[in-house]
Amino acid sequence: MREPIPLSVPNICGNEVVYAEQAIGSGWVSTAGSFVSDFEAAVSHYCNARSAVACQSGTAALHLGLLAAGVGRGQAVFVPTLTFIAAVNPVRYVDAMPIFIDCDDTLCMDTEKLASYCEEECVFDGDRLTHIATGAQVTAVVVVHVFGNLADMDRLVGLAEKYHLSVIEDATEALGSRWESGRFAGRFAGTVGTVGAFSFNGNKIITTGGGGMLVSNDEGVAARARYLSQQAKDDSLYFIHNEVGFNYRMTNLQAAVGLAQMEKLDLFIRTKERNYQRYQQDGVELLPFREGIRPNYWFYSYLTPYRDELMEYLSVTHAIQTRPIWHLIHSLRPYATAPHGVIDCAPNYVAQVVNLPCSTDLSEGDVDAVAAAVLAFSEDGSV
Ligand SMILES: *Cc1c(COP(=O)(O)O)cnc(C)c1O
């Protein structure tokens, strides 16, 4: 009997141990140390962003991004309902109100619905966009590049410019995805908004155990985030703090692992692309990525009307781990009273998507085994 096949596990296959030992040997294990700036340089160089700020998590990067963009109390922020809750909670951390928007067939925010919400539920006076029902000023949009796909940023950034909104790009799942056509051709996920956030949690395309990074082409925004991430320290000796900051800085140990992982990013993307194609060659049709982009192929989505039965079958009969996508956030308890637009697309995907194994060390033989099990389930008349 072969080993169980997990959904998505870390792949520590390069210089991680070497660099971590160097960090430990140097004595610099905490937030000071050269690996932090080296890792920031590696990420900003890879995705061609002017500045990068390494953080404790993707959630922290998103929180700092909202603060650095000036989002605060009493304001409103457009967010997707189909995403991981960490994309939305930081809106509450800054005492702003989320307004939930549906997804399109890429699982990312539907820009058509965003446009009609702005027209029908808000008023724009040439400077400010005001949400009519609550009187709150809408100042930002958090857009998530779901599963390494890319949102329709041509349209979204156009709307943000029209309505004077900051764009917080949640690129936590999309490190390395880039546009190949349109206004942003050649640009990478995370670098077309006001700020972008990456995550290096254990299941992301690269990992530091836990960690994140904020990137921005606006050096002022990045400097503000960096300042807040280090307890808003205004003086190197006498502990002068003129604001309430956060302990959000990444440690040198995490960054040592991250630097080694960055050396493998292109290899990881190639492996994920190869396995994505292999599933299809094996006859398992996966949700396509948007045209005109080079995704990082982070997660694979398979659609079935028998979601729970398929997951159960794969787990029990074949020791294959899969998962459904997220419960819609606007219907979760903390957000049940928040405003939302028309949501009639996301529920269909929630009901049908099963994420199949996609680790970067998944062999072609593993893919064939998963594909055979998925097809066996279908041929059984779906059990
Ligand atoms: C992983 C993830 C985050 C949060 O990242 P952490 O590093 O776990 O804090 C935020 N948004 C989305 C969409 C994610 O998938």
The ligand as an SDF file (V2000), in Angstrom:
LIG
                    3D

 15 15  0  0  0  0  0  0  0  0999 V2000
   -2.9430   32.2220    3.7760 C   0  0  0  0  0  0  0  0  0  0  0  0
   -3.8370   33.3650    3.4940 C   0  0  0  0  0  0  0  0  0  0  0  0
   -3.8120   34.5350    4.2810 C   0  0  0  0  0  0  0  0  0  0  0  0
   -3.0710   34.6740    5.5770 C   0  0  0  0  0  0  0  0  0  0  0  0
   -1.7740   34.3660    5.6230 O   0  0  0  0  0  0  0  0  0  0  0  0
   -1.1180   33.9020    7.0340 P   0  0  0  0  0  0  0  0  0  0  0  0
    0.3330   33.9450    6.7020 O   0  0  0  0  0  0  0  0  0  0  0  0
   -1.6300   32.5470    7.3170 O   0  0  0  0  0  0  0  0  0  0  0  0
   -1.4990   34.9060    8.0560 O   0  0  0  0  0  0  0  0  0  0  0  0
   -4.6020   35.6080    3.9070 C   0  0  0  0  0  0  0  0  0  0  0  0
   -5.4140   35.5420    2.8350 N   0  0  0  0  0  0  0  0  0  0  0  0
   -5.5020   34.4250    2.0870 C   0  0  0  0  0  0  0  0  0  0  0  0
   -6.4220   34.4270    0.9120 C   0  0  0  0  0  0  0  0  0  0  0  0
   -4.7330   33.2950    2.3950 C   0  0  0  0  0  0  0  0  0  0  0  0
   -4.8620   32.1890    1.6700 O   0  0  0  0  0  0  0  0  0  0  0  0
  1  2  1  0
  2  3  1  0
  2 14  2  0
  3  4  1  0
  3 10  2  0
  4  5  1  0
  5  6  1  0
  6  7  2  0
  6  8  1  0
  6  9  1  0
 10 11  1  0
 11 12  2  0
 12 13  1  0
 12 14  1  0
 14 15  1  0
M  END
$$$$
